[in-house]
Amino acid sequence: DIVCPDAKELVKQDGVKVLDVGCAKGFWLESVRMANPFGEYHGVDIAENLASEPEKSGQNNITIKFGNVLERLPYEDNAFDYVHQRLLVLGMPKERFPDALRELIRVTKPGGWIELVESDMMLYDSGPYSKIFRAAFLDALQARGLDCYAATNLEYYASQVAANVSNQGVTTVILPTHEDTPLGRLSERNGKIGLLGLEDWLHKSMNITREEYRELIENCFTEFLEYNSYGLARALYFQVVK
């Protein structure tokens, strides 16, 4: 749940204030809270249900608000000890990544920690079906101004706010799509669910029917074992200087 070693220790402290940006229903917050029930946990998301009801205060010291990191988060300056943002690649135009980082820095206390986790929207060592899908998928992402290599480019984005960055660290994880291991099975299942979840958008972008799209996805996952295909994710974390 937390990659940064210092942040792992920080969230154990009583009264720590944690923010998850793009929190969905708060599953990550609930998991982190298990390590310390005496912290204060906040999440923010642009989910439609929050737009009509802009705050949900649940149990376990977790409060979720409506907000957009590309505009202005609904928090004061220097509010949080640790800020986490994971997998916003499909909702973050690449030219806006530095703006989002500046907003995360704004709400983080001096000396606090920010952690970003992203995945490249790229399958490496792919077979013929996967190459067909990859070319069309990358074209669709680029047409929307999204970064196909968000994980690879995290360090570049952090360099745009270098004056506010200290003690930067990076961890890279290879995501196998074919191994009969817990990580391999989870990676395959997550990838398939994610791609099928994009069917409404991608089958139109690729100019194929829904049935043809589903068949292509199944063929992609069938050939992963033969070609040892894999994905790449990266966590970048740094301490905030102000």
Disulfide bonds with the S-S distance in Angstrom:
none
